[in-house]
Amino acid sequence: MAEKRTISLYPASEKALRELGQRLKDARLRRRFSMDTVCTRADISRPTLYKIEKGEPSVVFAAYIQVLRVLGLLDDLALIAKDDVLGRRLQDESMTRPKRAPKRTLHVSEGKGGDNG
């Protein structure tokens, strides 16, 4: 059996994941959905939902998608990297104008008529 690997996150990434989990929990509570309701509709276990709401990085992305769907927030997924300003700028910078071929220089031999001398 394959060994599970733990993903190491930078602090900013950990914070973003925790904040996402909290936002999903807040959305669930605003809808007055119990954990059991979300788990049943998302076809995930209660411990998985708990981990999502705590922002634990071990949860598969598909579980997040299922929870977003149950909460009616799946369309928000389309906003991720929608306007990739940095990526577009980098792409534009790498697309330089094609360079023109260098002008050909005509080598004229010293005498008239070329090699005839």
NORTAHU-V582844 format. One record per residue. RES is the residue in three letters. D_FIRST is the distance of its C-alpha to the first C-alpha in Angstrom with 1 decimal. Layout:
# NORTAHU-V582844
RES&D_FIRST / RES&D_FIRST
This chain:
# NORTAHU-V582844
MET&0.0 / ALA&3.8 / GLU&6.5 / LYS&9.3 / ARG&12.5 / THR&15.8 / ILE&18.6 / SER&21.9 / LEU&24.9 / TYR&28.5 / PRO&30.8 / ALA&32.4 / SER&29.2 / GLU&28.2 / LYS&31.7 / ALA&31.5 / LEU&28.3 / ARG&29.9 / GLU&33.1 / LEU&31.3 / GLY&29.7 / GLN&33.2 / ARG&34.8 / LEU&32.5 / LYS&33.2 / ASP&36.9 / ALA&36.8 / ARG&35.2 / LEU&37.9 / ARG&40.7 / ARG&39.8 / ARG&39.8 / PHE&36.3 / SER&34.5 / MET&30.9 / ASP&30.4 / THR&32.3 / VAL&30.2 / CYS&26.9 / THR&28.2 / ARG&29.6 / ALA&26.6 / ASP&24.1 / ILE&22.2 / SER&21.8 / ARG&24.5 / PRO&22.2 / THR&21.2 / LEU&24.9 / TYR&25.7 / LYS&23.3 / ILE&24.9 / GLU&28.3 / LYS&27.6 / GLY&26.4 / GLU&23.0 / PRO&21.1 / SER&17.6 / VAL&18.7 / VAL&18.1 / PHE&21.3 / ALA&21.5 / ALA&22.0 / TYR&24.9 / ILE&26.3 / GLN&26.3 / VAL&28.1 / LEU&30.6 / ARG&31.3 / VAL&32.0 / LEU&34.3 / GLY&36.1 / LEU&35.1 / LEU&33.1 / ASP&36.0 / ASP&35.6 / LEU&32.4 / ALA&34.8 / LEU&36.5 / ILE&33.7 / ALA&34.8 / LYS&37.6 / ASP&40.3 / ASP&38.7 / VAL&41.9 / LEU&40.5 / GLY&38.5 / ARG&41.6 / ARG&43.8 / LEU&41.5 / GLN&41.5 / ASP&45.3 / GLU&45.8 / SER&43.8 / MET&45.9 / THR&49.1 / ARG&52.1 / PRO&52.4 / LYS&54.8 / ARG&58.0 / ALA&58.7 / PRO&61.1 / LYS&64.7 / ARG&66.0 / THR&68.9 / LEU&71.7 / HIS&72.9 / VAL&76.5 / SER&78.3 / GLU&81.3 / GLY&83.9 / LYS&84.8 / GLY&83.5 / GLY&80.4 / ASP&80.5 / ASN&84.1 / GLY&85.5
